[in-house]
Amino acid sequence: MPVSRHPHAPGDIVTPDRDIPHAHFRPGDQVVILKGTSGSELWGDAYKVVTPSWHTPTDEDGWRLYDPVGGARTYITAHPRYLVHLSSRCPDCLIYQQALRSYLVPRLADAGEDVDCGWYSLTHLNQVVHVADARGGQ
Ligand SMILES: [Zn+2]
């Protein structure tokens, strides 16, 4: 399925308010960064948590992630609040996921294709940054 940037994709009001401690994640965890919708489900990119790493866009503790299909960008760094455990047994991540789904899916229900909301970008230092955390003209 093609992934398109939706011209009227809603801004993310859920992720910036998420309060999740750095220690919620551990090396070896399988995680996903949710970036949009695919029909009635959320869509995102999957990674493996590797090691603690400073997240320079927020000046806070982040995690280095391994991207199996990342090519030249196999390793990227992200803030904990961007991450969701793939395991369905994590209640904290499930709450966030459900909040994001109930916010986003109805707003993009008529998109008819996979939608990338464009909330995340990658800096030249391979740091993932959410639009709400971007500053300095990124
Ligand atoms: Zn979790």
Boltz pocket constraint, residues with backbone or C-beta under 6 A from the ligand:
constraints:
  - pocket:
      binder: B
      contacts: [[A, 24], [A, 84], [A, 85], [A, 90], [A, 91], [A, 92], [A, 93], [A, 94]]
      max_distance: 6.0
